[in-house]
Amino acid sequence: MKPFKTLFVLFLSISLAVSCGNADDDVNFNLNTGDGLGKGQEVDDCLNLGESDLVLSIQEQFTTLPGKISILFRVSDTQGNPVSGLQANQFTIYEQGRNDDCFNTISTSESLARISPNSQIFSNNTLLVLDLSNSVLSSSLDELKTASISFVDNVMPTIEEDSFKMGIYWFDGENELHLLNDLTSSKQELTNAIEGITENISNDPSTDLFGAVIKSTDIASEILNASTQGGKIGAASIVIFTDGTDQASRFTRGEAQRKVDEANANISFFTIGLGSEIDTDVLTNIGKTFSVFAGNKEELETTFNAISVKISEQANSFYLFEYCSPKRDGSGENNLAIQVVNGSLSGAVQTKFDAKGFTGGCE
């Protein structure tokens, strides 16, 4: 076996007039168990596939009679950057039964290999948290609404999927995180909610930024717990926008930071800052997955889009790969290796499956 590098440390950068990116291990959602390959392992040397440039981290796997094998995994490069947009024909399947010295290639066409919707086992939720204090409402509301609608359009799938949902909250100086629109998979519903924001929506001109961080983390934790019932795998992202610092002083910076640091590892944190009155250190630490800063309101849409790209890439780097195995009942436990090739990059992972009850007729 070849030693495998320590993986899933993601360093992001982005070309903006005024911007900053940062990340830590939670960028990969930490959904896998064990090392960087999740529930998988390095492929056997007999396959002679060489060094891996891509990492296939198995999140979950299961079989369905009469002979279907389903594997949910995440694909990234060796720096932890997510790889999205892969197609079934970029994967090669290898199986090794008890009578095989090494692995045999399984035709992806004959085995009906496909990338399937993963909504039945994977749930991805995003919370967009907007600062609607007086400074925003009086000077940059139109630009914020345009940027937020662009964000929704970029993050949410064109065709509604149960596995992708977004909710929108807002805060001012009150001790409350106001709900603008509950979790939904509807782009139009989210867009309508944003368009409905008016200059008189707030009754408190102050800014309870730290309270918004604490409350949104609690909400994301509750959503994550609910969405992972029944054996599902889930992830959540919190995106917080502000144009200033915490003025309400209801909570301390330390309390907000501890809430972020101690949150479920499957929650990612993003921050967007606008203008010269923000505290970049605070927002960088709170937005530990990625943070972006705009120098003026004209840059808002660009910064929101930068965050949306990162969220979309992460969510779309999870694949539910399924195929019909030629193994049949009585063959026992078999080894399985999956290789993906994306341009000049490739990677593979190995696992096992039990063919108990397998027959013909898989579709």
C-alpha positions as CSV (number, residue, x, y, z in Angstrom):
1,M,0.0,0.0,0.0
2,K,1.2,3.5,-0.7
3,P,1.0,6.0,2.2
4,F,-1.9,8.4,1.9
5,K,-1.4,12.0,2.6
6,T,-3.3,13.9,5.3
7,L,-6.3,15.4,3.5
8,F,-9.2,17.7,3.7
9,V,-7.4,20.9,4.7
10,L,-8.8,23.6,2.5
11,F,-7.1,26.9,1.8
12,L,-9.3,29.1,-0.4
13,S,-8.5,32.4,-2.1
14,I,-10.5,34.7,-4.3
15,S,-9.7,37.6,-6.5
16,L,-11.8,40.5,-5.2
17,A,-11.0,44.1,-4.8
18,V,-11.2,43.7,-1.0
19,S,-11.5,40.1,0.2
20,C,-10.2,37.5,2.6
21,G,-10.6,33.7,2.7
22,N,-10.0,31.3,5.5
23,A,-11.0,27.7,6.3
24,D,-10.5,24.8,8.6
25,D,-11.4,21.1,8.6
26,D,-15.1,21.7,8.7
27,V,-15.2,22.7,5.1
28,N,-15.5,19.1,4.0
29,F,-18.5,18.8,6.4
30,N,-16.6,16.2,8.4
31,L,-19.3,13.7,7.4
32,N,-16.8,10.9,6.9
33,T,-15.6,8.6,9.6
34,G,-12.1,7.5,10.2
35,D,-9.4,9.0,7.9
36,G,-9.7,11.1,4.8
37,L,-11.3,8.1,2.9
38,G,-14.2,8.0,5.3
39,K,-15.5,4.5,5.4
40,G,-13.3,3.4,2.5
41,Q,-9.6,2.4,2.3
42,E,-6.8,2.6,-0.2
43,V,-7.1,0.5,-3.2
44,D,-5.1,-2.8,-3.5
45,D,-1.7,-2.5,-5.2
46,C,-2.6,-5.2,-7.7
47,L,-4.8,-2.6,-9.5
48,N,-1.7,-0.5,-10.1
49,L,-3.7,2.7,-10.3
50,G,-0.8,4.9,-9.1
51,E,-0.9,7.9,-6.8
52,S,-4.2,9.6,-6.2
53,D,-4.8,13.2,-7.2
54,L,-8.4,13.0,-6.2
55,V,-9.9,11.8,-2.9
56,L,-13.1,9.7,-2.8
57,S,-14.3,9.8,0.8
58,I,-17.1,7.3,1.3
59,Q,-19.9,8.7,3.5
60,E,-22.3,5.8,3.4
61,Q,-23.0,2.7,1.4
62,F,-25.8,0.1,1.1
63,T,-27.2,-2.6,-1.1
64,T,-30.7,-3.0,-2.5
65,L,-32.1,-6.3,-3.9
66,P,-32.0,-7.7,-6.4
67,G,-28.5,-6.5,-6.9
68,K,-28.0,-2.7,-6.7
69,I,-25.0,-1.2,-4.9
70,S,-25.3,2.5,-3.8
71,I,-22.4,4.5,-2.4
72,L,-22.5,8.2,-1.2
73,F,-19.1,9.8,-1.3
74,R,-17.5,13.1,-1.6
75,V,-14.8,13.9,-4.2
76,S,-12.1,16.5,-3.5
77,D,-8.5,17.1,-4.6
78,T,-5.7,16.5,-2.3
79,Q,-5.9,20.0,-0.9
80,G,-9.5,19.4,0.2
81,N,-11.1,21.5,-2.6
82,P,-14.4,20.0,-3.6
83,V,-14.8,18.6,-7.1
84,S,-18.3,19.0,-8.6
85,G,-20.0,18.2,-11.9
86,L,-18.7,14.6,-12.4
87,Q,-20.6,12.2,-14.6
88,A,-21.1,8.5,-14.3
89,N,-18.9,7.8,-17.4
90,Q,-16.0,9.3,-15.5
91,F,-16.1,6.4,-13.0
92,T,-14.6,2.9,-13.4
93,I,-15.9,0.0,-11.2
94,Y,-13.7,-2.9,-10.2
95,E,-14.9,-6.0,-8.3
96,Q,-12.9,-8.8,-6.7
97,G,-14.6,-12.0,-5.6
98,R,-13.2,-14.9,-3.6
99,N,-12.0,-16.6,-6.8
100,D,-10.2,-13.6,-8.2
101,D,-6.5,-12.9,-7.7
102,C,-7.1,-9.2,-8.4
103,F,-10.0,-7.0,-9.4
104,N,-12.1,-7.4,-12.6
105,T,-13.4,-4.3,-14.5
106,I,-17.1,-4.0,-14.5
107,S,-18.6,-2.3,-17.5
108,T,-20.4,0.9,-16.4
109,S,-22.8,0.6,-19.3
110,E,-23.7,-3.1,-18.8
111,S,-24.0,-2.5,-15.0
112,L,-26.3,0.5,-15.6
113,A,-24.0,2.8,-13.5
114,R,-25.4,6.2,-12.8
115,I,-25.2,9.2,-10.6
116,S,-28.6,9.3,-8.8
117,P,-30.3,12.0,-6.8
118,N,-29.1,11.7,-3.2
119,S,-32.1,13.3,-1.5
120,Q,-33.1,10.1,0.1
121,I,-29.9,9.9,2.2
122,F,-28.3,13.4,2.1
123,S,-29.7,16.7,3.3
124,N,-28.0,20.1,2.8
125,N,-29.5,23.2,4.4
126,T,-28.3,26.9,4.2
127,L,-29.2,29.7,6.5
128,L,-28.8,33.2,5.0
129,V,-28.6,35.7,7.9
130,L,-28.9,39.4,6.9
131,D,-28.1,42.5,8.9
132,L,-31.1,44.8,8.5
133,S,-30.0,47.5,10.9
134,N,-30.5,51.1,10.1
135,S,-27.2,51.6,8.3
136,V,-28.1,48.9,5.8
137,L,-31.7,49.9,5.3
138,S,-30.8,53.5,4.8
139,S,-27.9,53.2,2.4
140,S,-27.5,49.8,0.7
141,L,-30.8,47.9,0.8
142,D,-31.3,47.8,-2.9
143,E,-27.8,46.4,-3.4
144,L,-28.3,43.9,-0.6
145,K,-31.5,42.6,-2.1
146,T,-29.9,42.2,-5.5
147,A,-26.9,40.4,-4.1
148,S,-29.1,38.1,-1.9
149,I,-31.4,37.2,-4.8
150,S,-28.2,36.3,-6.9
151,F,-27.0,34.2,-4.0
152,V,-30.3,32.3,-3.9
153,D,-30.2,31.8,-7.6
154,N,-26.6,30.4,-7.5
155,V,-27.0,28.1,-4.5
156,M,-30.4,26.6,-5.1
157,P,-30.8,24.0,-7.9
158,T,-32.7,25.0,-10.9
159,I,-35.1,22.1,-10.4
160,E,-36.3,21.9,-6.8
161,E,-34.7,19.1,-4.8
162,D,-35.7,18.0,-1.3
163,S,-32.0,17.6,-0.4
164,F,-31.3,21.4,-0.9
165,K,-33.2,23.9,1.2
166,M,-32.5,27.5,2.4
167,G,-34.0,29.7,5.1
168,I,-33.6,33.4,5.5
169,Y,-33.3,35.3,8.8
170,W,-32.5,38.9,9.6
171,F,-31.3,40.8,12.7
172,D,-31.2,44.4,14.0
173,G,-30.8,45.5,17.6
174,E,-33.5,43.4,19.1
175,N,-32.9,40.3,21.1
176,E,-34.4,38.2,18.3
177,L,-33.4,36.6,15.1
178,H,-36.3,37.4,12.9
179,L,-37.5,34.8,10.4
180,L,-37.9,36.2,6.8
181,N,-38.6,32.9,5.1
182,D,-38.6,29.3,6.6
183,L,-36.6,26.5,5.0
184,T,-37.7,25.8,1.5
185,S,-36.5,24.3,-1.7
186,S,-38.3,26.9,-3.8
187,K,-36.2,29.6,-5.4
188,Q,-39.2,31.7,-6.1
189,E,-40.4,31.7,-2.5
190,L,-37.0,32.9,-1.3
191,T,-36.8,35.5,-4.0
192,N,-40.2,36.9,-3.2
193,A,-39.3,37.1,0.5
194,I,-36.2,39.1,-0.3
195,E,-38.0,41.4,-2.7
196,G,-40.5,42.1,0.1
197,I,-37.9,43.6,2.5
198,T,-38.8,47.3,3.0
199,E,-37.0,50.2,4.7
200,N,-39.3,50.1,7.7
201,I,-38.9,46.4,8.5
202,S,-36.9,47.2,11.6
203,N,-37.9,48.9,14.8
204,D,-34.4,48.9,16.4
205,P,-31.5,50.6,14.6
206,S,-28.8,48.9,16.6
207,T,-26.8,45.8,15.6
208,D,-27.0,42.5,17.6
209,L,-24.3,40.7,15.6
210,F,-23.1,38.4,18.3
211,G,-26.7,37.5,19.2
212,A,-27.4,36.6,15.5
213,V,-24.3,34.3,15.5
214,I,-25.4,32.5,18.6
215,K,-29.1,32.2,17.6
216,S,-28.4,31.1,14.0
217,T,-26.0,28.4,15.2
218,D,-28.7,27.1,17.5
219,I,-31.2,27.0,14.7
220,A,-28.7,25.3,12.4
221,S,-28.0,22.7,15.0
222,E,-31.7,22.0,15.4
223,I,-32.2,21.7,11.7
224,L,-29.2,19.4,11.4
225,N,-30.5,17.1,14.2
226,A,-33.9,17.0,12.5
227,S,-32.6,16.4,9.0
228,T,-30.4,13.5,10.0
229,Q,-33.1,11.4,11.5
230,G,-33.8,8.0,10.0
231,G,-30.2,7.3,8.9
232,K,-29.8,10.4,6.7
233,I,-26.6,12.3,6.4
234,G,-26.8,16.1,6.7
235,A,-24.8,19.3,6.5
236,A,-25.7,22.9,7.2
237,S,-24.2,26.3,6.2
238,I,-24.6,29.6,7.9
239,V,-24.0,32.8,5.9
240,I,-24.0,36.0,7.9
241,F,-23.9,39.4,6.3
242,T,-23.2,42.7,8.2
243,D,-22.0,46.2,7.5
244,G,-20.8,46.9,11.0
245,T,-19.8,45.7,14.5
246,D,-21.9,44.5,17.4
247,Q,-23.5,47.5,19.0
248,A,-26.2,46.0,21.2
249,S,-23.5,44.4,23.5
250,R,-26.1,41.9,24.6
251,F,-23.6,39.1,24.1
252,T,-19.8,39.1,24.1
253,R,-17.4,38.3,21.3
254,G,-16.1,35.3,23.3
255,E,-19.6,33.9,23.7
256,A,-20.3,34.1,20.0
257,Q,-16.9,32.6,19.0
258,R,-17.3,29.7,21.5
259,K,-20.7,29.0,19.9
260,V,-19.1,28.8,16.5
261,D,-16.1,26.8,17.7
262,E,-18.2,24.3,19.6
263,A,-20.8,23.8,17.0
264,N,-21.5,20.5,15.2
265,A,-18.6,19.9,12.8
266,N,-21.1,19.5,10.0
267,I,-22.0,23.2,10.2
268,S,-20.0,25.5,8.0
269,F,-19.7,29.2,8.8
270,F,-19.4,32.0,6.2
271,T,-19.3,35.7,6.7
272,I,-19.7,38.7,4.4
273,G,-18.6,42.2,5.5
274,L,-19.4,45.5,3.9
275,G,-17.7,48.9,4.3
276,S,-15.1,50.3,6.6
277,E,-16.9,49.9,9.9
278,I,-16.7,46.1,10.1
279,D,-14.2,44.3,12.3
280,T,-12.4,42.0,9.8
281,D,-10.8,39.9,12.6
282,V,-14.1,39.2,14.2
283,L,-15.8,38.3,10.9
284,T,-12.8,36.2,9.8
285,N,-12.9,34.1,13.0
286,I,-16.7,33.7,13.0
287,G,-16.6,32.9,9.3
288,K,-14.1,30.2,9.8
289,T,-15.0,28.3,6.6
290,F,-14.8,31.4,4.4
291,S,-15.1,35.1,4.7
292,V,-15.4,37.9,2.1
293,F,-15.2,41.7,2.5
294,A,-16.6,44.3,0.1
295,G,-15.3,47.8,0.3
296,N,-18.5,49.3,-1.0
297,K,-22.1,48.4,-1.8
298,E,-21.3,48.0,-5.5
299,E,-19.2,45.0,-4.7
300,L,-21.9,43.3,-2.7
301,E,-23.2,41.0,-5.5
302,T,-19.6,39.9,-6.3
303,T,-18.9,39.0,-2.7
304,F,-22.2,37.2,-2.3
305,N,-21.5,35.3,-5.5
306,A,-18.1,34.3,-4.2
307,I,-19.7,32.6,-1.1
308,S,-22.4,31.0,-3.3
309,V,-19.8,29.4,-5.5
310,K,-18.1,27.8,-2.4
311,I,-21.3,26.5,-1.0
312,S,-22.5,25.1,-4.3
313,E,-19.2,23.4,-5.0
314,Q,-19.3,21.7,-1.6
315,A,-22.8,20.5,-1.9
316,N,-22.4,19.3,-5.4
317,S,-19.2,17.4,-4.6
318,F,-21.3,14.7,-3.0
319,Y,-22.3,11.8,-5.3
320,L,-24.7,8.9,-4.9
321,F,-23.1,6.4,-7.3
322,E,-25.2,3.3,-8.1
323,Y,-24.7,0.3,-10.3
324,C,-26.0,-3.3,-10.7
325,S,-23.4,-5.8,-9.6
326,P,-22.9,-9.1,-11.6
327,K,-22.2,-10.9,-8.3
328,R,-24.9,-13.3,-7.1
329,D,-26.2,-14.8,-3.9
330,G,-23.7,-17.2,-2.4
331,S,-20.7,-15.3,-3.5
332,G,-20.3,-13.8,0.0
333,E,-18.4,-10.7,0.7
334,N,-16.7,-9.0,-2.3
335,N,-14.2,-6.2,-2.6
336,L,-15.2,-3.2,-4.6
337,A,-13.0,-0.4,-5.9
338,I,-14.2,2.8,-7.7
339,Q,-11.9,5.1,-9.7
340,V,-12.8,8.5,-11.0
341,V,-10.9,10.4,-13.7
342,N,-11.4,14.1,-14.2
343,G,-9.1,15.4,-16.9
344,S,-5.5,14.7,-15.9
345,L,-6.5,13.9,-12.3
346,S,-7.6,10.6,-10.9
347,G,-8.3,8.9,-7.6
348,A,-9.8,5.7,-6.2
349,V,-11.2,4.2,-3.1
350,Q,-11.9,0.6,-2.0
351,T,-14.7,-0.9,0.1
352,K,-16.7,-4.2,0.5
353,F,-20.2,-5.4,-0.1
354,D,-22.2,-8.5,0.7
355,A,-24.0,-10.1,-2.2
356,K,-26.5,-12.0,-0.1
357,G,-29.7,-12.4,-1.9
358,F,-28.4,-10.9,-5.2
359,T,-30.1,-12.1,-8.3
360,G,-30.7,-10.9,-11.9
361,G,-33.3,-8.2,-12.7
362,C,-31.5,-5.1,-11.3
363,E,-32.5,-2.0,-13.1
